[in-house]
Amino acid sequence: MDEVFDFFRKLLSTADFPPRWHCGRWSDFHGWLYLLSDLAIWGAYFTLPVIIVSYIAKKQDVRFSKIYFLFAAFIVACGSTHFLDALAFWYPFYRLSALVRFATAIISWVTVFSLIKMLPAAFSLKTAEQFEAEIEQRRKAEDQLRINNQLLNEAQDIAKLGHWQWDVPANKVTWSQGAIKVFGRAAGSPQITYDDYLLAIHPEDRQYVSDAISDAISKQVFPTFYHRILLPNGQTRLVLSKGEVIVGNNGQTEQMIGTVQDVTDQKNFEQELLIKSQRLEASNEELQKFASIASHDLREPLRKILTFGSMLEKEYTDVLGDKGITFLHKMTMASLRMQKLIDDILDFSKLTVNVATFEKVNLNELVTQVLSDMEVAIDSSGAEITVGTLPEIDANASQLGQLFQNLLGNAIKFRREGERPHIPVKGDIITVAQLPADFFKSIQFETSVFDGAEYRMNERFCQLTIEDDGIGFDATFLDKIFLIFQRLHSRAEYEGTGIGLAVVKKVVDLHNGYITASSKPGAGATFIIILPINQQAN
């Protein structure tokens, strides 16, 4: 201990040691080189801490600032040892130099341990390249966000929609530019306060809206409701308000967020559509009444004409003579055609008015019944009708019966003179991939049956094919043959009203189906009908 006390007592004494110039054989060059190098190192070591401390003082968020200060202290201590070595050439303060070196050693190891402790966090820091890549990624994300916001704003403008956010405790409402436009303000207008919002509401709806919002705050459930607003130009508009209540940790209503949409045009359109629908229903009722009147009032005079014509022919043949009989026959035939026309028009009108109801129908059983009903026409023409295996589908049996009867009846009627008609009826199950390219463009489908323009890919369809070897027709008249009252032949050649194929087309439409035909004059005709097997969406 005496040595320790003696060390500190003589800390600044130089009496026990000679100046370094007198230790050994120093040449002037060697001595001053050593001396000036130590002074230069000391100068640099004292300058570096000044730079480090100045840097830290200017930066408020420097990470690992403790290490910076330790480095500064370490460098100052190292510089002090070099300064004392230079000073020893004249003043050999070797005790002070030893103490400074000891302090330098302590600071050095504290710095080492601090660095070891800090290294994991330092290694976790991103490199400059990583920061640049992250900045670039964020820039791209911001650009995409800006584009998305622009698209959102454009979509809101198209939909006349805007959103809002209400800080309930602070009573501060923030409106999007789309919402501001809904209230008739120009883009960039000042924000609308809650009081401004209430004043913009139609006076007759103001209390209702105020009560609805109060209930939303107390019940913490935002109702969906319509109300009217008054634009600055005095125009009245109808808006739809939707929202959500955000509850804080304390159970109190903190915020409300929601949307406001101008639905005036939409509601006006719905109202017009409702009126048109009501008018259409009224028109259908009138059409049904007309069908009833036509069924009785138009048929009754024709029956009398036919009855009295028959009586004239039986009782007054001698009086009428050949010319009179000819006139009477023409009158009777005209009456029969008129009666047939009335029947066909009534059948077509029923298809137009009535909504088809579907059930499972076995097409083979249906065609068998139709052939039984057509027995007289088949026997008189000698027609050979072969029916393949047909599937069971969702259909209206009565309407499909009309379809088969009209198509088979035409195949018999338009046979070649003196030849026995051969009429095969086939049925196949096909997939969506096998449908004609114009299938969805031609059909009049219901959204409950078809999902947009593309039908469910796993759905199956029934394809019916009815061929004949009759007189055929020119393919340029394909679109014409399915129109009502359209005929390709005169009555003198083939009787009929020109309604049969129109009825067929209407039945196909009511079954959400597709029909087409192919033919050449003198080479027969082929009719193809495609119907969904299932009429209801799964």
Buried (B, 14 or more C-beta within 10 A) or exposed (E): EEEEEEEEEEEEEBEEBEEBBEEEEBEEEEBEEBBEEBBEBBEEBBEBBEEBEEEBEEEEEEEBEEBBBBBBBBBBBBBBBBBBBBBBBEBBBBBBBBBBBEBBEEBBEEBEEBBEEBEEEEEEEEEEEEEEEEEEEEEEEEEEEEEEEEEBBEEBBEBBBBBBBBEBEEEEBEBBBBBBBBBBBEEEBEEBEBEBBEEBBBEEBBEEBEEBBEEBBEEBEBEEBEBBBBBEEEEEBBBBBBBEBBEEEEEEBBBBBBBBBBBBEBBEEEEEEEEEEEEEEEEBEEBBEBBEEBEEEBBEEBEEBBEEBEEBBEEEEEEBEEEBBEEBEEBBEEBBBBBBBBBBBBBBBBBEEBEBEBEEBBBBEBBEBBBEEBEEBBEEBEBEBEBEEBBBBBBBBBBBBBBBBBBBBBBBBBBBEEEEBBBBBBBBEBEBEEBBEEBBEBBEBEEEBBEEEEBEEEBBBBBBBBBBBBBBBEEEEEEEBBEBEBBBBEEEEEEBBBBBBBBBBBBBBBBBBBBBBBBEEEEBBBBBBBBBBBBEEE
